């Protein structure tokens, strides 16, 4: 069933993000994430699903919040870097620390800043809910994931 489940969900196009946070010592942590969705307008909530075995899970579990960096169409390599097993994916990334202490990646189409609102155990993942407290929007087309490949949209982004 897991192969069929993956195949079925590969037909659902998703945006590609890198979720970032900082631990209590200020060390930046990040993970490529496509299991992200809006939840509520009042209050403004979204969710991100994180495998409990991922290194990012422990960092996010102890953090006060996180940032979602919505990747631009030309950031496939950045997505791969944060999806891989590098000890420090930030070593090769262009980023700054935002006012909330979370790493914000350069060249993205948006930064979405969230304070941690709650969690829910779901199978082998934890669903982290974030209350959106701010963000930034930039020009560009988003990076998408469809049928297990990166793609983008040709739509006009004005």
Secondary structure, DSSP 8 states (H G I E B T S, - for coil): -HHHHHHHHTTS-EE-EEEEEE-TT--EEEEEE--EEEEETTTTEEEEEEETTSHHHHHHHTSSEEEEEE-BTT-HHHHHHHHS--S-GGGG--EEE-TTS-EEETT-SEEEEEEEEEEEEETTEEEEEEEEEEEEE-SS-B-EEETTEEE---S---
